[in-house]
Amino acid sequence: MKEFTQDDIERISSIIAADNSEAAHAELADLHPADIAELFQQLDTEQSEYLFRLLDEDTAADVLMELDEDERLKLIEDMPAEEIAKQIDHLDTDDAVD
């Protein structure tokens, strides 16, 4: 599992504050879903939501599964119902295939 330094968190927070989705996507590109979940736990909820929206459906579903229940609830609490339903539907579809 990747260990995020304070410098990592500050760099990613700055990218989010600048609304630089390309740089944010690049930060996430090579991370395992468990690492992204770990990152989300070190960011505030709004920052995590910003990054979550950049993820493809498969990765987003995997990240949701990696988050502990409290973190998962915080992340999806303010998300639109359609987006939550889409992720849950994707999780159900993945489970049926596996």
Contacts in CASP RR format, 6 or more apart in sequence:
PFRMAT RR
TARGET T0000
AUTHOR 0000-0000-0000
METHOD contacts of the structure
MODEL  1
MKEFTQDDIERISSIIAADNSEAAHAELADLHPADIAELFQQLDTEQSEY
LFRLLDEDTAADVLMELDEDERLKLIEDMPAEEIAKQIDHLDTDDAVD
1 32 0 8 1.000
1 34 0 8 1.000
1 35 0 8 1.000
1 38 0 8 1.000
2 31 0 8 1.000
2 32 0 8 1.000
2 35 0 8 1.000
2 38 0 8 1.000
4 38 0 8 1.000
4 39 0 8 1.000
4 42 0 8 1.000
9 39 0 8 1.000
9 42 0 8 1.000
9 43 0 8 1.000
11 27 0 8 1.000
12 24 0 8 1.000
12 27 0 8 1.000
12 39 0 8 1.000
12 43 0 8 1.000
12 47 0 8 1.000
12 51 0 8 1.000
13 43 0 8 1.000
13 47 0 8 1.000
15 23 0 8 1.000
15 24 0 8 1.000
15 27 0 8 1.000
16 24 0 8 1.000
16 43 0 8 1.000
16 47 0 8 1.000
16 50 0 8 1.000
16 51 0 8 1.000
21 54 0 8 1.000
24 50 0 8 1.000
24 51 0 8 1.000
24 54 0 8 1.000
25 54 0 8 1.000
28 36 0 8 1.000
28 51 0 8 1.000
28 54 0 8 1.000
28 55 0 8 1.000
28 59 0 8 1.000
31 39 0 8 1.000
33 59 0 8 1.000
33 62 0 8 1.000
33 63 0 8 1.000
33 65 0 8 1.000
33 66 0 8 1.000
34 66 0 8 1.000
36 51 0 8 1.000
36 55 0 8 1.000
36 59 0 8 1.000
36 63 0 8 1.000
36 66 0 8 1.000
37 63 0 8 1.000
37 66 0 8 1.000
37 67 0 8 1.000
37 71 0 8 1.000
39 51 0 8 1.000
40 48 0 8 1.000
40 51 0 8 1.000
40 52 0 8 1.000
40 63 0 8 1.000
40 67 0 8 1.000
40 71 0 8 1.000
40 75 0 8 1.000
41 67 0 8 1.000
41 71 0 8 1.000
43 51 0 8 1.000
45 74 0 8 1.000
45 75 0 8 1.000
45 77 0 8 1.000
45 78 0 8 1.000
48 74 0 8 1.000
48 75 0 8 1.000
49 75 0 8 1.000
49 78 0 8 1.000
49 79 0 8 1.000
52 60 0 8 1.000
52 63 0 8 1.000
52 75 0 8 1.000
53 83 0 8 1.000
55 63 0 8 1.000
57 86 0 8 1.000
57 87 0 8 1.000
57 90 0 8 1.000
58 90 0 8 1.000
58 94 0 8 1.000
60 87 0 8 1.000
60 90 0 8 1.000
61 87 0 8 1.000
61 90 0 8 1.000
61 91 0 8 1.000
61 94 0 8 1.000
64 72 0 8 1.000
64 75 0 8 1.000
64 76 0 8 1.000
64 87 0 8 1.000
64 91 0 8 1.000
65 91 0 8 1.000
67 75 0 8 1.000
76 84 0 8 1.000
76 87 0 8 1.000
END
